[in-house]
Structures are given as C-alpha cells and as structure tokens.
C-alpha cells in the first residue's frame, strides 16, 4: 500500500461528499483496503474511447452498488454513486461544497433528469434532479470543463433495446 | 452405390440419432420411415430419374424448410456427395431446382461443418461451379460469418473465384460470384475496402432517406394543394403530448409490472446470463470482428460491464424521455406528426422537455394550461413515478458508458424461461453491439437535433447489425447446433424448440432507414463510421444540425 490519503474517499462514500478531494495513488488495491475488501479488477473495459478497469462494489453506507473506474496506470478515474445516501443532509453537504464552477443543464447523459453541478477543481458532480432529488454523485480527478465530457462520459446517452 | 432394396444391408444413410428429429417431419404428414425412404430415394437418383424428381424435391424441401423452420442435423455426407456428382454429370447443377435442393440439404449443417464443406468445395470440388451453386443459396450474413471465421476462408474464396473465371460463370451465379469478390476484398483489407468518400449527391440522398415518409407525404400534399409547406404547430402541443404520453405509459405498465412479479434469473458469475452474453459477442464478432467489434470486451458480471437492471432504482425522467424521443410509438408519434414536429425539432423539443420534466415529477408546471393538462391525466405524481421506475427496471436491456444491463427474470414455466433465454440472446446481441460503437461516431450522432435522425444512427444501425448477426444463425445454425442451444437454454436443455426461439429480434422503426442507407452507401461505410469513427463517409455534410 502506498501513502495515498484514503480519508476523503472513505468520507465521500459514507455520504460526506463535501470532504472529497481526489488524490494520486487511489489504485484498486488502495481503494479496496479503504473499503475493507480485496479489489482486483479482472480485466479491461471500454469507457468512451478509453480503456479502463472497473469494479462494482456494494458498500454498507450506500443503497446501490458503487462503480469505480481506474486508468490503466491504476489512478482512480471515476466513481459513480447512484441515488446516494448523504450525511448529515443534502443542504449541509451542498453548503459545504459551495457554488459549482459549471452547471450543465439536464436533458442528456446517463442521468438525463439531473442538472450536472460540477465542482471541477474538487472533482465532483452532483446530479440534481429537482423534485426527484439528487440522483447521482460522481467523483473524479480535477479537470477542466472541456475535458469533462470526454474523461467522464457525462453526456453519453442511455441506449435501450426496443 | 447401394440403393434401398438391394440385397446387401445398406449403410444407414440417414441416422436417426437423437436430435435428428427434423427428418421425421421431413415430409409433412408422412411417417419418419417414409420420409427417410423418400430422401434416400432422392439422394440415390441418377440420370433421367434425377431430372424428373428434382422439381418435386425442391418444392417439398422448400415447403418443409419454411413451415417447420428446422433442418437436418446430420446430412449424409456420402450420399450427398454422390448426389452432387450425379447432378454435375447430368448437367443439372445450374438449374434452380438443383440449387434449391442443395441449398437446403447442405444448409442443414452447423456453421462450423458447413464452413468446412464450403472451403473444401471452393478449393477442390470436381466441378468447380459446385461451390458457387451452394454458396448462392446461403443467406449473405451466414456465408460471411462462416467464411470470415474459417482459418482458410480467405484462401478458399480466392480459389473459387480463380477456378470460375468471370466470363464462364452462368448468369444465375454471377451475383454470388460478384459478392464473393467483394467479400474477398473486404477480407484482405477489412478497414479500407469499400470505404468511399461522400459527395453532394450522397448527401442529398441521405437527406431524403432521413425524411420520415409521413413528413414527405405532408410536404407533397401541401405542395399539390398549393398550400404553404407544413410548419410546426406549437398550439396545444403540450396538452396533446401529455395526454398521449400518459395513455401510452399506462398501456405499457401492466406488461412491465408482470415482469416485476417474476422470479429473478440466476445471475451468478459464469452462469446462464454470462453464457448468453459470450455467445452474443462471438456471433457478432464472427461478422463484424475484423471491422472493429472484436476489441470490445466480453460482457461479464466480474468485469462490471454486465448487470441485472431489475436491481437498479429506475429513472422516471429517462423513461419519459425515451417514450417521447427515440422510443416514441403511437399515440405519441401520432401527436408529433399532427403537430409537424419534424419541421422544427428544436422548437418542439423545448415543449417536449417540459412534458418530460412535468410528467416524471422532476418539476411542476406553472403555466395554467400546463397545470390543467397534467391534472387531466388523473394520476398523482408519486404513482406515476412508481410506475415509471418499474417500467425502467423491467426494460429488456440497455447500454450506457460501455456497460450493459438486462432484465434477468424467469418465466412461469420452464418452456417460457427457454423463450426468455432466446429473447435475452437477441437483446444481448443488440446491447453488445452498442458497446462496440466508436466514441467519435457516438458524439457525431449525439449532435443531431432531430430525434428521428439520432435514432436512425444510434438504434437503426445497431438493429441493422443485430439483424445481420441473427440471420447468420437463424434458422439453420440454431436447428443444427445442439451445443449452441445448450449455451442459450442451459446445459441440460438441448431441445430444438423453434417456438421458443421465436422470430427476428424486435427493432426500431428506424431500421428501415438504416437499411436504405446501407443500400445507398454500402455496409463498408457504415462499419467504418460505426466501428472506427469515420463519420465523413455517412454523407453527413449537412449533418449534424
């Protein structure tokens, strides 16, 4: 295990999203240790135009499995948390996050009801779906608004079988 | 050659081993033994007798093949070889009846053994034309899958063309000769052969294809009547769409709710669902692997790119978005056509987005007419959301971000579950194909404004390749290949049950446009765009817009 600080990740997974900051070294092994389980992604997947590894993990504090994606060099690329549980409350966490740097209006992407409130410096997006609540939170490395769609797939559509 | 009735005990020409039940229904209303006798007689025919029997045999076999949708699992190689030699000697190989008979008898093999057979015929048949005769009767997708998958497929295709110089090919076989030429070029240079630059004419023709028939009709009718061209009618579009949407959602709910009450399917790692996913990838890659699909990873629960969507939360917004946009069906499409939404997609979408938001409960309407329209649907927000979440969770399949999710629910009976497995296989072919899209292509069609245009490229092209994959194995490969059936139906269930297999996969209406585009620009250009991101070849100078 390297010296990566896993505290912000553990806090965020536990619903304290305002404590999230990306750190280098959050490899599958390090994340697995932080979550108390062995994570060894079994192979490569395609995410947008990129090859990555991923693991889908059930954690006690979230209602749905959390998806982790890593770059091939082992750096954490994206964490997708669906219908996230929050601690202590959304108003408190959103206040802690402050104003987003960019807001992409809802209507496209994997959560088409969610305005994507992007805290790009911190590496976090809140998918705010109004009356449906917060439908997802994504965690990722700091990036620019231009990089955001390509590196996260934030506007990739849902494609349904007929 | 022994014939039935000779004194020596004949080698059984038609072994009725398990799985060879097809012969039993070979001639309808005849007994298994009679059918066998009939077929033995046919295969042993020579000379004038052969010429006389051939038309009846062609009719019988065609009728059997069509009605029963099943096939011989083990054609009798020796007898068939002799039969083919007799056809050649009698100068009958070129006849339509002979082609039909041979197509059915030879086609009744698994893809693997048929591929071996074709490769051998292409290279070494005594009569060089025999390979062409049989290949001409094979559906294009199946022929492509067999030859591209075979280690000596390319060499064999080259050989049969060399052995049959174009000038000497009978008229009836020129089309297959030409097709094998195309296939040969594509096998030699899969990423370049047939890929051509767009031009102004292609762009105009693409534009015409992408104009829905109802729109073209309305425009023509207006012109004929001396009226101005149709224009988007925003008045009452919100109200009409809201009412139609609600009717449609309610008409769908009972079906999806019934799935919600079924037992979960086994989704363990390495289990049935993963087997079906693997088979889907293998079958897609047999046709499209050389053109770019093969590098897409297999779908497994372990990799996290395969999931059971019945366990997700369900998204009311996306469900409504789908019903209004790419998944629109009557009565939603009826309203959209009546309001001429195609004539100004951007303006229509402003209203549609409000309908999506309000019906899903993302936000509440404020305008008086919109408040009234939502109230008129007569169902509370929470109940609408509950139903939409169930429909979403029980949707057959979806792909997003390189991951696929499917509805993993069993049937009420073993036979119903068998049918569900085949349905899942079809869905998996479609969804796996989505994971093979080049991101540049996806971004390109994502930039199109009109949902009909977008759906043609996103779903129409995917359905086009889904259908081609299906046709590479339906019905003969499924009927002949017990191992394939066991991969889909389960390791203890190799029964042939064409009722459970069902017909062609369900598809979007935009498949029709995709097929027209294939006719116009060729499949090579569609593959280049879809798998490699070469969108310039799509005739897209006027798109996206």
Interface residues (C-beta under 8 A of the other chain):
Chain A: X41 X42 X43 X44 X45 X46 X47 X48 X49 X54 X55 X56 X63 X64 X67 X82 X83 X106 X107 X108 X110 X111 X112 X113 X129 X130 X131 X132 X135 X153 X155 X156 X157 X158 X159 X160 X161 X162
Chain B: X296 X297 X300 X302 X303 X304 X305 X307 X311 X312 X313 X315 X316 X317 X318 X321 X322 X326 X327 X353 X357 X360 X361 X362 X363 X364 X381 X385 X395 X396 X397 X398 X399 X400 X401 X402 X403 X427 X430 X431 X434 X435 X438 X439 X440 X442 X446 X458 X459 X462 X463 X506 X507 X508
